[in-house]
Amino acid sequence: MSNIRKDFLPEDLGPVLERNNIDGCIAVQANESEEESQFLLDLASQNSFVKGVVGWVDLAADNCEERLAYFSKNPLFKGIRHTLQNEDSHTNFKRGISCLRKFDFSCELLVREHQLPEVIALVKEYPAQRFLLDHMGKPQISQGLSNKWIENIQQLGACNNVSCKVSGFLSETESFEWDVNDFMPFFDAMAGAFGENRIMFGSDWPVCLAAGTYEDTVKIVERFFVNRGNSVLDKVMSTNAVIFYNL
């Protein structure tokens, strides 16, 4: 991970997007702080290719609704990501989840594979809330498909309020060693579960640089979805995100 232990800013990303024919992106929080949420909003206001921000607000805080109302004043603020991957339970933040719909905010969930049953229960409890599963639920790519992951993904895909981000797969490999064919069975299972309208591309930049390049990420996703037709590829690379984030 040493090659990503430095600052990455819009001036670093802009040329990368241009090389890959990407004309806009969403900035997603990495730090659990409102300071970073504001920092990302400031960057978005200064860089037109940053079309929106998924930030962080403490969903378990007593003043959660007040803080959501504050960020709702900025049209670039599109939703909240809650990093469940470092938690044992999500009981404490459910009150915050119930506030998100009032502001038409999406909720992104960063979880590990073993937490998917909890995610299934959560999204069923809030059927009117838009959820987005990051990184396909972080399956263990190098170990191959597991029946448990497939079953959980199918159950999540059956929930119409859940979309899935095809992202983060390069860095979910052991020692960052991978072959493009390693990912195809996972993409196939995910596509079967969520369909063409609830899947969207995510670069996971700059974290992806620990295991490959931005170009690798794009090409691997395109290689899979181009076989389903250009219209499906357009949805995954663009249209689905535009609709989900209200861009």
C-alpha positions in Angstrom: 0.0 0.0 0.0 3.0 2.3 0.2 2.5 3.8 -3.3 -0.8 5.3 -2.2 0.4 6.8 1.1 0.3 10.3 -0.2 -2.2 13.0 -1.2 -4.4 12.5 -4.2 -6.3 15.5 -5.4 -8.5 16.6 -8.4 -5.4 17.7 -10.4 -4.2 14.1 -10.2 -7.5 12.6 -11.2 -8.5 14.9 -14.0 -6.0 13.7 -16.6 -6.8 10.0 -15.6 -10.5 10.6 -16.3 -9.7 12.3 -19.6 -7.5 9.4 -20.8 -10.3 7.0 -20.0 -13.1 9.0 -21.6 -14.8 9.6 -18.2 -16.4 13.0 -18.0 -17.6 13.0 -14.4 -17.2 11.2 -11.1 -18.6 11.0 -7.6 -16.2 11.7 -4.7 -16.8 9.2 -1.8 -15.7 9.7 1.8 -12.8 7.7 3.2 -12.6 9.4 6.6 -15.4 9.4 9.2 -15.5 13.1 9.7 -17.7 16.0 8.7 -14.5 17.9 8.0 -13.7 15.6 5.1 -17.3 15.9 3.8 -16.9 19.7 3.6 -13.4 19.3 2.1 -14.9 17.1 -0.7 -17.7 19.6 -1.3 -15.2 22.4 -1.6 -13.2 20.4 -4.2 -16.4 19.6 -6.1 -17.3 23.2 -6.2 -13.9 24.0 -7.7 -13.8 21.1 -10.2 -16.7 20.6 -12.6 -15.9 16.9 -13.2 -16.7 16.1 -9.6 -20.5 15.8 -10.0 -21.4 15.0 -6.5 -20.2 14.0 -3.0 -21.1 11.0 -0.8 -20.0 12.2 2.6 -20.2 11.2 6.2 -22.5 12.2 9.1 -22.7 10.4 12.4 -26.0 8.5 11.9 -26.0 7.5 15.6 -25.6 11.1 16.9 -28.5 12.9 18.7 -28.2 15.8 16.2 -28.0 13.6 13.1 -31.1 15.1 11.5 -29.8 18.6 12.1 -26.5 17.8 10.4 -28.2 16.1 7.5 -30.3 19.2 7.1 -27.1 21.3 7.0 -25.5 19.3 4.2 -28.8 19.1 2.3 -28.4 22.8 1.6 -25.6 22.0 -0.8 -27.0 20.4 -4.0 -23.6 18.6 -4.6 -24.2 16.5 -1.4 -25.8 13.3 -2.6 -25.7 10.8 0.3 -24.0 9.2 3.2 -21.6 6.3 3.4 -21.5 4.4 6.6 -18.4 2.2 7.0 -20.0 -0.8 8.7 -16.9 -3.0 7.9 -15.3 -1.9 11.2 -18.5 -2.4 13.3 -20.2 -5.4 14.9 -23.7 -4.1 14.8 -25.7 -1.4 13.1 -28.4 -0.9 15.8 -27.1 2.4 17.0 -27.4 4.2 13.7 -30.8 3.1 12.5 -32.4 6.3 13.7 -30.1 8.1 11.3 -31.1 5.8 8.4 -34.7 6.7 9.0 -33.8 10.4 8.5 -32.1 10.0 5.1 -35.2 9.7 3.0 -36.5 13.1 4.3 -33.6 14.7 2.5 -33.6 12.3 -0.5 -30.1 11.1 0.4 -28.8 7.7 -0.6 -27.0 5.4 1.8 -23.9 3.5 0.8 -22.8 0.6 2.8 -19.1 -0.5 3.1 -19.1 -4.0 4.5 -17.2 -7.2 4.5 -18.5 -10.4 3.1 -19.4 -11.9 6.5 -21.7 -8.9 7.3 -24.0 -9.3 4.3 -26.7 -11.1 6.2 -27.0 -8.1 8.5 -27.2 -5.9 5.4 -30.0 -8.0 4.0 -32.0 -7.5 7.2 -31.2 -3.7 7.3 -32.3 -3.0 3.7 -35.5 -5.0 4.2 -36.3 -2.9 7.3 -36.2 0.3 5.2 -37.7 -0.6 1.9 -38.2 3.0 0.8 -34.6 4.0 1.4 -32.1 3.8 -1.5 -29.1 1.7 -0.6 -25.8 1.1 -2.5 -23.6 -1.9 -1.7 -20.0 -0.9 -2.2 -17.4 -3.2 -3.7 -19.9 -6.1 -4.2 -19.7 -6.7 -0.5 -16.0 -7.4 -0.7 -16.0 -11.1 -1.7 -12.7 -12.9 -1.3 -11.7 -12.9 -5.0 -8.6 -15.0 -4.7 -10.5 -17.8 -3.0 -13.0 -18.1 -5.7 -16.8 -18.0 -5.6 -18.5 -19.1 -2.4 -22.0 -20.3 -2.3 -22.7 -18.2 0.8 -21.7 -15.0 -1.1 -23.8 -15.9 -4.1 -26.8 -16.6 -1.9 -26.4 -13.3 -0.1 -26.0 -11.3 -3.3 -29.0 -12.9 -4.7 -31.1 -12.0 -1.7 -29.8 -8.4 -1.9 -30.5 -8.2 -5.6 -34.1 -9.3 -4.8 -34.5 -6.1 -2.8 -35.5 -3.4 -5.3 -34.2 -0.6 -3.1 -30.6 -1.9 -3.3 -28.0 -1.2 -6.1 -24.5 -2.6 -6.3 -21.2 -0.9 -7.2 -18.8 -3.0 -9.2 -15.7 -1.6 -7.6 -12.8 -2.4 -5.3 -12.2 -5.8 -6.8 -8.5 -5.3 -7.6 -7.6 -4.6 -4.0 -9.6 -7.5 -2.7 -7.1 -10.0 -4.1 -4.4 -11.7 -2.0 -1.0 -9.9 -2.3 -2.7 -7.9 -5.0 -2.0 -10.7 -7.5 -4.8 -11.2 -10.0 -5.8 -12.3 -13.5 -8.7 -10.7 -15.3 -10.6 -14.0 -15.5 -10.6 -14.1 -11.6 -13.3 -11.5 -11.6 -15.6 -12.7 -14.2 -17.6 -15.3 -12.1 -18.2 -12.7 -9.5 -19.4 -10.2 -12.1 -21.7 -12.8 -13.6 -23.3 -13.7 -10.2 -23.7 -10.0 -9.4 -25.2 -9.1 -12.8 -27.6 -12.0 -12.5 -28.7 -10.8 -9.1 -29.1 -7.0 -9.7 -29.8 -6.8 -13.4 -28.7 -4.1 -15.8 -30.4 -1.1 -14.0 -29.0 -1.4 -10.5 -25.3 -1.9 -11.2 -22.8 1.0 -11.5 -19.1 1.3 -12.1 -16.8 2.5 -9.3 -13.1 3.0 -9.8 -12.1 2.9 -6.1 -9.4 5.4 -7.1 -6.8 5.9 -5.6 -7.0 2.7 -3.6 -7.1 0.7 -6.8 -3.5 1.9 -7.5 -2.2 -0.4 -4.8 -3.2 -3.4 -7.0 -3.3 -2.0 -10.6 -4.3 1.1 -12.5 -7.4 3.0 -13.2 -7.2 1.7 -16.7 -7.2 -1.9 -15.4 -10.3 -1.3 -13.5 -12.2 0.3 -16.4 -11.1 -2.3 -18.9 -12.0 -5.3 -16.7 -15.5 -4.0 -16.2 -15.9 -3.1 -19.9 -14.7 -6.5 -20.9 -17.5 -8.1 -19.0 -20.4 -5.8 -19.8 -19.7 -5.1 -23.4 -20.8 -8.7 -24.1 -24.2 -7.7 -22.9 -24.5 -4.9 -25.4 -23.5 -1.2 -25.6 -26.8 -0.1 -24.0 -26.0 -2.2 -20.9 -22.5 -0.9 -20.8 -23.7 2.7 -20.9 -26.0 2.0 -18.0 -23.3 0.5 -15.8 -20.7 3.2 -16.7 -23.0 6.2 -16.7 -26.8 6.2 -16.7 -27.4 4.2 -13.6 -25.2 6.5 -11.5 -26.8 9.6 -12.9 -30.3 8.3 -11.9 -29.2 6.9 -8.5 -27.4 10.1 -7.4 -29.9 12.5 -9.0 -27.2 14.1 -11.1 
